[in-house]
């Protein structure tokens, strides 16, 4: 992530590492919060676009069949065919990009979870003085 470390708990609610329940925002202590929820919703939205765009190529083909049957030998059919081919490529490219984006968004959540565990483990290893000792 370009040198940025994200600390918190990946879940649908907001979380801050070490923060009491109900704490919000980057508070006075400078805690950084995040949630996996927005990332997962965005990934779901990208998946929905893949699904939504799936039948478009077939619908475009059906629409063009009716158009070419009634057009006879119009010279515009060659241009129309080129436009259709261009749109089909764009639709497939958009589906591929959305599918790729969905996977990358989910990977962010997995990465956040791994960082959280590493940070949590690091804090668990820190010994704190007990009693009235002074430094």
C-alpha positions in Angstrom: 0.0 0.0 0.0 2.8 2.4 -0.7 4.2 2.6 2.9 0.9 3.2 4.6 0.0 0.8 7.4 -3.7 0.4 8.2 -4.5 -0.7 11.7 -7.9 -1.8 13.0 -10.3 -4.7 12.7 -11.7 -5.8 9.3 -15.4 -6.2 9.8 -18.6 -4.6 8.7 -18.5 -2.2 11.7 -15.8 0.4 12.4 -13.0 -0.7 14.6 -9.9 0.7 16.2 -7.1 -1.4 17.5 -7.1 -1.2 21.3 -10.1 1.2 21.4 -12.9 0.7 23.8 -16.2 -0.4 22.3 -18.2 2.4 20.8 -15.1 4.6 20.1 -15.2 6.4 16.8 -13.0 8.3 14.4 -9.3 9.1 14.6 -9.6 10.3 18.2 -7.3 12.4 20.3 -4.9 9.5 20.6 -4.4 9.5 16.8 -5.7 6.0 16.3 -6.4 5.1 12.7 -9.6 3.3 12.0 -10.9 1.3 9.1 -13.6 -1.2 8.2 -13.7 -4.1 5.8 -17.3 -3.3 5.1 -16.9 -0.6 2.5 -14.3 -2.6 0.7 -16.5 -5.6 0.6 -19.5 -3.6 -0.5 -17.4 -2.1 -3.3 -16.3 -5.6 -4.4 -19.9 -6.8 -4.4 -20.8 -3.8 -6.6 -18.1 -4.6 -9.0 -19.3 -8.2 -9.1 -22.8 -7.0 -9.8 -21.5 -5.0 -12.8 -19.9 -8.1 -14.2 -23.2 -10.0 -13.8 -25.2 -7.1 -15.2 -23.0 -6.7 -18.3 -23.0 -10.5 -18.9 -26.1 -10.7 -21.2 -25.5 -7.3 -22.9 -23.4 -8.8 -25.7 -26.2 -11.3 -26.5 -28.9 -8.6 -26.4 -26.8 -6.5 -28.7 -26.6 -9.4 -31.2 -30.3 -10.0 -31.1 -31.0 -6.3 -31.7 -28.6 -6.3 -34.7 -30.2 -9.4 -36.2 -33.5 -7.6 -36.5 -31.9 -4.5 -37.9 -29.8 -6.3 -40.6 -32.8 -8.3 -41.7 -34.8 -5.2 -42.6 -32.0 -3.1 -43.9 -31.4 -4.7 -47.3 -28.1 -3.6 -48.8 -27.7 -0.3 -47.0 -24.1 0.9 -47.0 -24.4 1.9 -43.3 -24.5 -1.7 -42.3 -20.7 -2.0 -42.6 -20.3 1.0 -40.2 -23.0 -0.4 -37.9 -21.1 -3.7 -37.7 -17.9 -1.9 -36.8 -19.6 0.0 -34.1 -21.2 -3.2 -32.7 -17.8 -4.9 -32.7 -16.3 -1.9 -30.8 -19.1 -2.0 -28.2 -18.7 -5.8 -27.7 -15.0 -5.3 -27.0 -15.7 -2.4 -24.6 -18.3 -4.5 -22.7 -16.0 -7.5 -22.3 -13.1 -5.2 -21.2 -15.4 -3.5 -18.6 -16.5 -7.0 -17.3 -12.8 -8.0 -17.0 -11.9 -4.8 -15.2 -14.8 -5.1 -12.8 -14.0 -8.7 -12.0 -10.3 -7.8 -11.4 -11.3 -4.9 -9.2 -13.6 -7.0 -7.1 -10.7 -9.4 -6.4 -8.3 -6.5 -5.5 -10.8 -4.9 -3.2 -11.2 -8.2 -1.3 -7.4 -8.6 -1.1 -7.3 -5.2 0.7 -9.5 -6.6 3.4 -7.4 -9.8 3.7 -4.2 -7.6 3.9 -5.8 -5.4 6.6 -6.6 -8.5 8.6 -3.0 -9.8 8.4 -1.6 -6.4 9.5 -4.1 -6.3 12.4 -3.0 -9.7 13.6 0.7 -8.8 13.2 0.2 -5.6 15.2 -1.9 -7.4 17.8 0.7 -10.1 18.2 3.4 -7.4 18.6 1.5 -5.7 21.4 0.9 -9.1 23.1 4.7 -9.6 23.4 5.3 -6.3 25.1 5.9 -6.6 28.8 4.4 -3.9 30.9 5.8 -3.0 34.4 3.6 -4.0 37.3 3.1 -2.3 40.6 4.7 1.0 41.5 7.9 0.8 39.6 9.1 4.1 38.1 11.3 4.6 35.1 
